[in-house]
Amino acid sequence: MPDKMPKACVIIGAGASHDVWNEGAAHVNIPWQPPLATDLFDIGKHPEYAPILSRYPGAEFLSQYLGPVSAQGGHAIDEALRDLAFHDDPRISKQFNQIPPYLRDLIYHTSRQYAPIPSCYIQLVIELLTTTPHEVLFLVLNYDDLLEIALGRLASLTKEFQFKEIDDYISPGRQAKVVKLHGSIDWFVQMPHYDNDWAFAVGELKLSSLTDSPIWVIGDVTDAKIHRMPSSHDYSYPVITAPLAGKGSSATVCPATHIQVAKDFSGTAENS
């Protein structure tokens, strides 16, 4: 590997995960293709999502409003989520707090059930990190961990790309750093304790209050609703940006240190 490599900043959005399969993988489970924004609440088109949605009555309630909006395409679903997130009626905002856990679980299950291996991400990391070696910043707008899986498979023997703690994503000396602006399916914060009543705890939660909470990286959580923090056994809450609308710098949920690494790297990258 060259001592000094050119730098590249790669922005990864939902389309990359939606098209993650290629002919190198044995099969795909088509109904579980990673969703685009318009798929998230379109349960009529994706009945396989219904069992996941039913775990979260607040999200299920609001999906009856959001489902028809999905059919409009464009940014309609983003705008509708924004309206619900900042709704004046607390009965709506309390229900909305169950949408991030639903989205988190949905993305987790689609990531695990669609294809046995993230083929196209592996193509990408082979090309960028080995065939034409670059120092890379992956600026990820998705919640899934398919890129991290691909990086881990590349360095499965050396353990170079492990993501066990939040600072691992930007670890100095790594050929590739990963900044996930809008959170990840394996990022969680600890919720205040409310006598083992998850629904009440989530309803009372002020999402803005979690901004400065420590982020735990916890893999393979199948159901966010029942997951407990390893340290305290209090309930956890997923760290993902919702609503989807307005995903600018003010909507980021990753640590400020990650943002600074991205800014510093982008200012020196030759390609983006």
C-alpha positions as CSV (number, residue, x, y, z in Angstrom):
1,M,0.0,0.0,0.0
2,P,1.5,3.4,-0.9
3,D,2.7,5.6,1.9
4,K,0.7,8.5,0.6
5,M,-2.6,7.9,-1.1
6,P,-5.0,10.3,-2.8
7,K,-8.1,11.1,-0.8
8,A,-11.7,10.6,-1.8
9,C,-14.9,11.6,-0.1
10,V,-17.8,9.2,-1.0
11,I,-21.3,10.2,-0.2
12,I,-23.6,7.2,0.2
13,G,-27.4,7.5,0.1
14,A,-30.4,5.2,0.1
15,G,-30.1,4.2,-3.5
16,A,-26.8,2.4,-2.7
17,S,-28.4,0.1,-0.2
18,H,-31.5,-0.4,-2.3
19,D,-29.3,-1.7,-5.1
20,V,-26.8,-3.5,-2.9
21,W,-27.1,-7.0,-4.6
22,N,-25.2,-8.2,-7.6
23,E,-24.6,-11.5,-9.3
24,G,-21.9,-12.5,-6.9
25,A,-24.5,-13.3,-4.2
26,A,-26.4,-16.5,-4.5
27,H,-29.9,-15.2,-4.0
28,V,-32.0,-12.2,-3.0
29,N,-35.3,-12.1,-1.0
30,I,-37.1,-9.5,-3.1
31,P,-39.8,-8.4,-0.6
32,W,-37.0,-7.3,1.8
33,Q,-35.1,-5.1,-0.6
34,P,-33.8,-2.1,1.5
35,P,-36.5,0.5,1.2
36,L,-36.5,4.0,-0.2
37,A,-38.3,6.7,1.7
38,T,-41.5,6.2,-0.2
39,D,-41.6,2.5,0.9
40,L,-41.3,3.0,4.6
41,F,-45.0,3.4,5.4
42,D,-46.5,1.9,2.3
43,I,-47.7,-1.3,4.0
44,G,-50.2,-2.0,1.3
45,K,-47.3,-2.5,-1.1
46,H,-45.1,-4.1,1.6
47,P,-47.3,-6.3,3.8
48,E,-44.2,-8.0,5.2
49,Y,-43.5,-4.8,7.1
50,A,-46.7,-5.1,9.1
51,P,-45.4,-7.4,11.9
52,I,-42.6,-4.9,12.5
53,L,-44.9,-2.0,12.5
54,S,-47.4,-3.7,14.8
55,R,-44.8,-3.7,17.6
56,Y,-45.0,0.1,17.7
57,P,-48.7,1.2,18.1
58,G,-47.8,4.9,17.8
59,A,-46.1,4.3,14.5
60,E,-48.9,2.1,13.4
61,F,-51.4,4.7,14.2
62,L,-49.5,7.4,12.2
63,S,-48.9,5.1,9.3
64,Q,-52.6,5.3,8.5
65,Y,-51.9,8.9,7.7
66,L,-48.5,8.5,6.2
67,G,-49.3,5.5,4.0
68,P,-51.4,7.4,1.5
69,V,-48.8,10.2,1.5
70,S,-46.2,7.7,0.4
71,A,-48.0,7.2,-2.8
72,Q,-47.5,10.8,-3.8
73,G,-43.8,10.3,-4.2
74,G,-41.2,13.0,-4.1
75,H,-40.7,14.7,-0.8
76,A,-44.3,14.4,0.4
77,I,-43.4,11.8,3.0
78,D,-40.5,13.9,4.3
79,E,-42.8,16.9,4.7
80,A,-45.5,14.8,6.4
81,L,-43.0,13.4,8.9
82,R,-41.7,16.9,9.7
83,D,-45.3,18.1,10.3
84,L,-45.9,15.2,12.7
85,A,-42.6,15.6,14.5
86,F,-43.4,19.2,15.4
87,H,-47.1,18.8,15.8
88,D,-48.8,21.1,18.3
89,D,-51.0,18.4,19.8
90,P,-49.0,16.3,22.3
91,R,-51.1,13.2,21.4
92,I,-49.4,13.3,18.0
93,S,-45.9,14.0,19.2
94,K,-46.1,11.1,21.8
95,Q,-47.1,8.8,19.0
96,F,-44.4,10.1,16.7
97,N,-41.7,9.1,19.2
98,Q,-42.4,5.4,18.2
99,I,-41.5,6.1,14.6
100,P,-37.7,6.1,15.0
101,P,-37.8,2.6,16.7
102,Y,-40.0,1.3,13.9
103,L,-37.7,2.7,11.2
104,R,-34.7,1.3,13.0
105,D,-36.1,-2.2,13.2
106,L,-37.4,-2.1,9.6
107,I,-33.9,-1.1,8.3
108,Y,-32.3,-3.8,10.5
109,H,-34.5,-6.6,9.1
110,T,-34.3,-5.5,5.5
111,S,-30.5,-5.3,5.8
112,R,-30.4,-8.8,7.2
113,Q,-33.0,-10.6,5.0
114,Y,-32.6,-9.2,1.5
115,A,-29.2,-10.6,0.5
116,P,-26.6,-12.8,2.1
117,I,-23.8,-10.3,1.5
118,P,-23.6,-6.6,0.6
119,S,-22.2,-7.3,-2.9
120,C,-22.1,-3.7,-4.4
121,Y,-20.5,-2.3,-1.2
122,I,-17.8,-4.9,-1.5
123,Q,-17.2,-3.9,-5.1
124,L,-16.9,-0.4,-3.9
125,V,-14.4,-1.0,-1.1
126,I,-12.3,-3.3,-3.3
127,E,-12.0,-0.7,-6.0
128,L,-11.3,2.3,-3.6
129,L,-9.2,0.7,-1.0
130,T,-7.2,-1.9,-2.9
131,T,-7.3,-1.7,-6.7
132,T,-6.7,2.1,-6.8
133,P,-5.8,2.7,-3.2
134,H,-7.3,5.9,-1.7
135,E,-7.7,7.3,1.8
136,V,-11.4,7.5,2.0
137,L,-14.1,9.3,4.0
138,F,-17.4,7.6,3.6
139,L,-20.1,10.1,4.3
140,V,-23.2,7.9,4.9
141,L,-26.8,9.2,4.9
142,N,-28.3,5.8,5.6
143,Y,-29.2,4.0,8.8
144,D,-28.1,0.5,7.8
145,D,-24.7,-1.0,8.5
146,L,-24.1,-2.6,5.1
147,L,-21.0,-0.5,4.4
148,E,-19.5,-1.5,7.7
149,I,-20.1,-5.1,7.0
150,A,-18.3,-4.8,3.6
151,L,-15.4,-3.1,5.3
152,G,-15.2,-5.7,8.0
153,R,-15.2,-8.5,5.3
154,L,-12.3,-6.8,3.5
155,A,-10.2,-6.9,6.7
156,S,-11.6,-10.0,8.3
157,L,-8.2,-11.3,9.2
158,T,-6.6,-8.1,10.4
159,K,-9.7,-6.7,12.2
160,E,-8.8,-3.3,10.8
161,F,-12.4,-2.3,10.4
162,Q,-14.2,-3.1,13.6
163,F,-17.1,-0.8,14.8
164,K,-17.5,-1.6,18.4
165,E,-17.3,1.9,19.9
166,I,-18.5,5.2,18.5
167,D,-14.9,6.5,18.1
168,D,-13.9,3.4,15.9
169,Y,-15.7,5.0,12.9
170,I,-13.1,7.8,12.8
171,S,-10.1,6.1,14.3
172,P,-6.8,7.8,13.3
173,G,-4.7,5.8,10.9
174,R,-7.5,3.9,9.2
175,Q,-7.5,4.0,5.5
176,A,-11.3,4.5,5.5
177,K,-13.3,6.5,8.0
178,V,-17.1,6.4,8.2
179,V,-19.2,9.3,9.3
180,K,-22.9,8.5,9.6
181,L,-24.6,11.8,9.7
182,H,-28.1,10.6,10.5
183,G,-27.3,7.7,12.9
184,S,-27.2,4.0,12.6
185,I,-29.3,0.9,13.4
186,D,-26.7,-0.1,16.0
187,W,-26.4,3.2,17.8
188,F,-28.4,3.6,21.0
189,V,-28.7,6.0,24.0
190,Q,-30.1,5.2,27.4
191,M,-33.6,6.4,28.2
192,P,-34.8,7.7,31.6
193,H,-36.2,4.9,33.8
194,Y,-40.0,4.7,34.0
195,D,-41.0,1.5,35.9
196,N,-40.5,-0.9,33.0
197,D,-43.2,0.8,30.9
198,W,-41.6,1.2,27.5
199,A,-44.6,3.0,25.8
200,F,-44.9,5.5,28.6
201,A,-41.1,6.2,28.7
202,V,-41.0,6.8,24.9
203,G,-44.1,9.0,25.1
204,E,-42.5,11.2,27.7
205,L,-39.2,11.3,25.9
206,K,-37.9,14.7,24.6
207,L,-35.9,13.8,21.6
208,S,-33.9,17.0,21.8
209,S,-32.7,15.9,25.3
210,L,-30.8,13.0,23.9
211,T,-28.5,15.1,21.8
212,D,-25.6,15.0,24.3
213,S,-26.2,11.5,25.6
214,P,-23.4,9.0,25.2
215,I,-23.9,6.7,22.1
216,W,-23.5,3.0,22.5
217,V,-22.7,0.8,19.5
218,I,-24.6,-2.4,20.0
219,G,-24.9,-4.9,17.2
220,D,-27.6,-7.4,16.2
221,V,-30.5,-5.9,18.2
222,T,-33.5,-7.4,16.5
223,D,-36.2,-5.5,18.4
224,A,-35.5,-2.0,19.7
225,K,-38.6,-2.1,21.9
226,I,-37.3,-4.7,24.2
227,H,-33.6,-3.9,24.2
228,R,-32.0,-2.9,27.5
229,M,-28.7,-1.1,28.0
230,P,-25.9,-3.5,28.9
231,S,-24.7,-1.3,31.8
232,S,-28.0,-0.4,33.6
233,H,-30.7,-2.5,32.0
234,D,-32.7,0.6,31.4
235,Y,-34.5,0.8,28.0
236,S,-32.5,2.1,25.1
237,Y,-33.6,4.4,22.2
238,P,-32.2,4.3,18.7
239,V,-30.1,7.1,17.4
240,I,-31.4,8.0,14.0
241,T,-32.7,11.2,12.5
242,A,-36.4,11.4,12.2
243,P,-38.1,13.0,10.4
244,L,-36.3,12.4,7.2
245,A,-37.0,15.9,6.0
246,G,-34.4,18.6,6.3
247,K,-31.4,16.4,6.7
248,G,-29.0,19.2,6.8
249,S,-26.2,19.9,9.3
250,S,-28.8,20.9,11.9
251,A,-30.4,17.4,11.6
252,T,-27.3,15.4,12.3
253,V,-27.2,13.0,15.3
254,C,-23.6,11.8,15.0
255,P,-21.1,13.2,17.5
256,A,-19.5,16.6,16.9
257,T,-16.1,14.9,16.7
258,H,-17.3,13.0,13.6
259,I,-18.6,16.2,12.0
260,Q,-15.2,17.8,12.5
261,V,-13.4,14.8,11.0
262,A,-15.6,15.1,8.0
263,K,-15.0,18.8,7.6
264,D,-11.2,18.4,8.0
265,F,-11.1,15.5,5.5
266,S,-13.4,17.1,2.9
267,G,-11.2,20.2,2.8
268,T,-8.2,18.1,1.7
269,A,-9.9,15.5,-0.5
270,E,-9.1,15.5,-4.2
271,N,-12.2,13.6,-5.3
272,S,-15.8,13.5,-4.1
